[in-house]
Amino acid sequence: MTSISKIIAGTMNWGIWDKKLNTPEMANLIHVCHENKITTFDLADIYGGYTTESDFGKGFKESKITRSKIQLISKCGIQYVSENRQNRIKHYDYSKEYIIWSAENSLKNLQTDYLDVYLLHRPSPLMQADEIAEAIEKLKKDGKILDFGLSNFTPSQTDLIQQKTNVSFNQIQFSATHFEPMLDGTLDHMQLHNILPMAWNPLGVVFREDTEQTRRLKKLLARLVEKYHFGSDIILLAWIMQHPSKVIPVAGTVNVARIQQLQKAAELLLDKEDWFEIWTESMGNKVP
């Protein structure tokens, strides 16, 4: 399995979808991540309406960082409605030809010869495991991808693909406010099959929504910040990383000060009762 950093830098918001970073800003942010042991970057063909990969590629080239010093993840399969694609409706394409073409297109945009990890972005009812496996095996044989995984796949969907080609990663939604994967068999299944979980939106909605749930959590986090002397975001990341499936958070922040602190989440071990109290306050009742 390809080795990736304990925290992954999520780039979805780096481009025109949000922060609109220019090339020098991209290059600087890549350096900041690299200097803080965040060497893995999570991308997808659709980010920025099919523009962020190219913007990142320009930034990476300007950074002058040696390619072997970082790891690049990208995803394919979603046919997004964008001015850069002639799609009438959002749909999925996992034909052999499209998977290979999309990987090669990502390589061109990222200005690199290979992807460290290539993910299928979301499951499609029409996906055929044989065809997917043929595409992935060819890309591996040609040295264009080193490792393969999935994103947002259920255990049964993962089994469907796994029977034809090895699956090393599955990127899922997991956080203190979206903890279902540790109850519905998703994380158990990954441990059983030696699949490493990545977690998108790892902070959940704690800082995005004002609800009874988030108010309960913020009240608890204020106390835990005093106890552990770490920020609330670090405590929330440590909470998901403490799960025995070895979850790797995909952190989307572009704030330099926060990036400099993220690695501390890998060092923080919460007391067991504190870990369960975070879960309890998220649910609003005692654990089952």
C-alpha positions as CSV (number, residue, x, y, z in Angstrom):
1,M,0.0,0.0,0.0
2,T,1.3,3.5,-0.9
3,S,2.5,5.4,2.1
4,I,0.7,8.8,2.6
5,S,0.9,11.5,5.3
6,K,-1.1,11.2,8.5
7,I,-3.0,14.3,7.5
8,I,-4.0,14.9,3.9
9,A,-4.4,18.4,2.4
10,G,-7.7,18.7,0.7
11,T,-7.6,21.0,-2.3
12,M,-11.3,21.2,-3.3
13,N,-11.6,24.8,-2.1
14,W,-8.2,26.0,-3.3
15,G,-9.4,27.0,-6.8
16,I,-12.4,28.9,-8.3
17,W,-14.9,27.1,-6.1
18,D,-13.8,29.1,-3.1
19,K,-10.4,30.6,-2.3
20,K,-9.4,31.3,-5.9
21,L,-5.7,31.0,-5.2
22,N,-3.3,32.2,-7.9
23,T,-0.2,30.2,-9.0
24,P,2.2,31.8,-6.5
25,E,-0.3,31.3,-3.7
26,M,-0.8,27.7,-4.6
27,A,3.0,27.2,-4.7
28,N,3.3,28.8,-1.3
29,L,0.5,26.7,0.3
30,I,2.0,23.5,-1.1
31,H,5.3,24.5,0.6
32,V,3.6,25.3,3.9
33,C,1.9,21.9,3.9
34,H,5.1,20.1,2.9
35,E,7.1,21.9,5.6
36,N,4.5,20.7,8.2
37,K,4.7,17.0,7.2
38,I,1.5,17.2,5.2
39,T,2.9,15.7,2.0
40,T,-0.3,14.2,0.5
41,F,-2.7,16.3,-1.6
42,D,-6.2,15.2,-2.4
43,L,-7.6,16.3,-5.7
44,A,-10.4,15.3,-8.1
45,D,-11.0,16.0,-11.8
46,I,-14.2,17.8,-11.1
47,Y,-12.9,20.3,-8.5
48,G,-13.3,23.9,-9.7
49,G,-15.5,22.6,-12.6
50,Y,-12.5,20.7,-14.0
51,T,-10.0,23.5,-13.4
52,T,-8.4,23.0,-10.0
53,E,-6.1,20.2,-11.0
54,S,-4.5,22.4,-13.7
55,D,-4.2,25.3,-11.3
56,F,-2.6,23.0,-8.7
57,G,-0.2,21.6,-11.4
58,K,1.0,25.1,-12.2
59,G,1.5,25.8,-8.5
60,F,3.3,22.6,-7.9
61,K,5.6,23.3,-10.8
62,E,6.4,26.7,-9.4
63,S,7.0,25.3,-6.0
64,K,10.1,23.4,-7.3
65,I,9.4,20.6,-4.8
66,T,10.7,17.2,-6.0
67,R,7.8,15.0,-7.1
68,S,9.0,12.1,-5.0
69,K,8.6,14.3,-1.9
70,I,4.8,14.5,-2.2
71,Q,1.9,12.2,-2.9
72,L,-1.0,13.1,-5.3
73,I,-4.5,11.6,-5.0
74,S,-7.1,12.2,-7.7
75,K,-10.5,10.9,-8.4
76,C,-12.6,10.2,-11.5
77,G,-16.1,9.1,-12.5
78,I,-18.4,12.0,-11.8
79,Q,-19.5,13.6,-15.0
80,Y,-20.2,17.1,-13.8
81,V,-22.3,19.8,-15.4
82,S,-19.8,22.4,-16.3
83,E,-18.9,24.8,-19.1
84,N,-15.8,22.7,-19.5
85,R,-17.7,19.5,-20.3
86,Q,-20.6,18.8,-22.6
87,N,-22.7,17.1,-19.9
88,R,-26.5,17.7,-19.9
89,I,-27.0,16.1,-16.5
90,K,-24.7,15.0,-13.7
91,H,-24.0,11.3,-14.0
92,Y,-21.2,8.7,-13.7
93,D,-18.9,7.0,-16.2
94,Y,-16.8,4.0,-15.2
95,S,-16.1,2.6,-18.6
96,K,-12.6,1.4,-19.2
97,E,-11.9,4.0,-21.8
98,Y,-13.1,6.9,-19.6
99,I,-11.2,5.8,-16.5
100,I,-8.0,5.6,-18.5
101,W,-8.7,8.8,-20.3
102,S,-9.5,10.7,-17.1
103,A,-6.3,9.5,-15.4
104,E,-4.2,10.6,-18.3
105,N,-6.0,13.9,-18.3
106,S,-5.3,14.4,-14.6
107,L,-1.6,13.6,-15.2
108,K,-1.5,16.2,-17.9
109,N,-3.2,18.8,-15.7
110,L,-1.1,18.1,-12.7
111,Q,2.1,18.1,-14.8
112,T,3.2,14.7,-13.4
113,D,3.9,11.2,-14.8
114,Y,2.0,9.3,-12.1
115,L,-0.7,9.5,-9.4
116,D,0.1,7.9,-6.1
117,V,-3.5,7.0,-5.5
118,Y,-6.4,7.0,-7.9
119,L,-10.0,6.8,-6.5
120,L,-13.4,6.2,-8.0
121,H,-15.2,9.3,-6.8
122,R,-18.7,7.9,-6.1
123,P,-20.4,4.6,-6.8
124,S,-22.6,4.2,-9.9
125,P,-25.4,1.7,-10.3
126,L,-24.1,0.9,-13.8
127,M,-20.5,0.3,-12.9
128,Q,-19.0,-3.0,-14.0
129,A,-16.3,-4.5,-11.8
130,D,-14.6,-6.3,-14.7
131,E,-14.3,-3.2,-16.8
132,I,-13.0,-1.1,-13.8
133,A,-10.4,-3.7,-13.0
134,E,-9.2,-3.8,-16.6
135,A,-8.7,-0.1,-16.5
136,I,-7.0,0.0,-13.2
137,E,-4.6,-2.9,-14.0
138,K,-3.6,-1.2,-17.2
139,L,-2.9,2.1,-15.5
140,K,-0.8,0.3,-12.9
141,K,1.1,-1.7,-15.5
142,D,1.8,1.5,-17.4
143,G,3.1,3.2,-14.2
144,K,0.5,5.9,-14.4
145,I,-1.0,5.1,-11.0
146,L,0.7,3.4,-8.0
147,D,-2.3,2.5,-5.9
148,F,-6.1,2.3,-6.2
149,G,-9.1,3.0,-4.0
150,L,-12.7,4.2,-3.8
151,S,-14.6,7.2,-2.4
152,N,-18.0,7.1,-0.7
153,F,-18.4,3.3,-1.4
154,T,-20.4,1.0,1.0
155,P,-19.0,-2.3,2.1
156,S,-21.0,-4.3,-0.5
157,Q,-20.0,-1.9,-3.3
158,T,-16.4,-2.2,-2.1
159,D,-16.7,-6.0,-2.2
160,L,-18.0,-5.8,-5.8
161,I,-14.8,-4.0,-6.9
162,Q,-12.5,-5.8,-4.6
163,Q,-13.3,-9.2,-6.1
164,K,-11.7,-8.1,-9.3
165,T,-8.9,-5.7,-8.3
166,N,-7.2,-4.8,-5.0
167,V,-8.7,-1.8,-3.1
168,S,-6.3,0.0,-0.7
169,F,-8.3,3.1,0.3
170,N,-11.9,4.3,0.7
171,Q,-12.5,8.0,1.3
172,I,-15.7,8.5,3.3
173,Q,-17.5,11.2,5.3
174,F,-16.6,10.7,8.9
175,S,-16.5,13.1,11.9
176,A,-17.9,13.6,15.4
177,T,-21.1,14.8,13.9
178,H,-21.3,12.1,11.1
179,F,-20.2,9.0,13.0
180,E,-22.4,6.4,11.2
181,P,-19.5,4.7,9.5
182,M,-18.3,3.3,12.8
183,L,-21.8,1.9,13.4
184,D,-23.0,0.7,10.0
185,G,-20.1,-1.7,9.3
186,T,-18.1,0.6,7.0
187,L,-15.0,1.0,9.2
188,D,-15.3,-2.6,10.4
189,H,-15.2,-3.8,6.8
190,M,-12.2,-1.7,6.0
191,Q,-10.3,-3.2,9.0
192,L,-11.3,-6.7,7.9
193,H,-10.0,-6.1,4.3
194,N,-6.9,-3.9,5.1
195,I,-8.4,-0.9,3.4
196,L,-7.2,2.5,4.8
197,P,-10.0,5.1,5.4
198,M,-9.6,8.7,4.5
199,A,-12.2,11.1,6.0
200,W,-13.6,14.1,4.1
201,N,-15.2,16.9,6.1
202,P,-13.4,15.5,9.3
203,L,-14.6,18.4,11.5
204,G,-18.2,17.8,10.6
205,V,-20.6,20.7,11.1
206,V,-19.4,21.8,14.5
207,F,-18.2,25.1,13.2
208,R,-20.7,25.4,10.3
209,E,-24.1,25.0,12.0
210,D,-25.7,26.3,15.1
211,T,-27.8,23.4,16.4
212,E,-28.5,21.7,19.7
213,Q,-25.9,19.1,18.7
214,T,-23.1,21.6,17.8
215,R,-23.9,23.7,20.9
216,R,-23.5,20.7,23.1
217,L,-20.2,19.8,21.4
218,K,-18.8,23.3,21.6
219,K,-19.5,23.5,25.3
220,L,-17.7,20.2,25.8
221,L,-14.8,21.2,23.5
222,A,-14.3,24.4,25.5
223,R,-13.6,22.3,28.5
224,L,-11.4,19.9,26.6
225,V,-9.3,22.7,25.1
226,E,-8.5,23.8,28.7
227,K,-7.6,20.2,29.6
228,Y,-5.4,19.3,26.6
229,H,-4.2,22.7,25.5
230,F,-5.0,22.0,21.9
231,G,-7.6,23.8,19.7
232,S,-11.1,22.4,19.2
233,D,-10.2,21.4,15.6
234,I,-7.2,19.4,16.7
235,I,-9.3,17.6,19.3
236,L,-12.0,16.7,16.7
237,L,-9.4,15.4,14.3
238,A,-7.7,13.4,17.1
239,W,-11.1,11.9,17.9
240,I,-11.5,10.4,14.4
241,M,-7.9,9.4,14.2
242,Q,-8.2,7.4,17.5
243,H,-10.5,4.9,15.8
244,P,-8.6,1.6,15.3
245,S,-9.2,1.7,11.5
246,K,-6.5,4.4,11.4
247,V,-8.6,7.1,9.8
248,I,-6.6,9.8,7.8
249,P,-8.3,13.2,7.8
250,V,-8.6,15.3,4.6
251,A,-8.2,18.8,6.0
252,G,-9.3,21.5,3.6
253,T,-8.1,24.6,5.4
254,V,-5.8,27.1,3.6
255,N,-5.1,29.0,6.9
256,V,-1.3,28.8,7.4
257,A,-1.5,29.0,11.2
258,R,-4.0,26.2,11.3
259,I,-2.0,24.0,8.8
260,Q,1.0,24.5,11.1
261,Q,-1.0,23.0,14.0
262,L,-2.7,20.1,12.2
263,Q,0.0,17.5,12.8
264,K,-0.6,17.8,16.5
265,A,-3.8,15.8,16.0
266,A,-1.6,12.8,15.2
267,E,0.1,13.2,18.5
268,L,-2.9,13.7,20.8
269,L,-4.4,10.7,22.5
270,L,-7.7,11.5,24.2
271,D,-8.6,9.9,27.5
272,K,-11.2,7.1,26.8
273,E,-14.0,8.8,28.7
274,D,-13.3,12.1,26.9
275,W,-13.5,10.2,23.6
276,F,-16.8,8.7,24.5
277,E,-18.1,12.0,25.9
278,I,-17.6,13.6,22.5
279,W,-19.7,10.8,20.9
280,T,-22.3,11.1,23.7
281,E,-22.7,14.9,23.2
282,S,-23.0,14.5,19.5
283,M,-25.8,11.9,19.9
284,G,-27.5,13.8,22.7
285,N,-27.8,10.6,24.8
286,K,-25.6,8.0,26.4
287,V,-23.9,5.5,24.1
288,P,-25.9,2.3,23.2
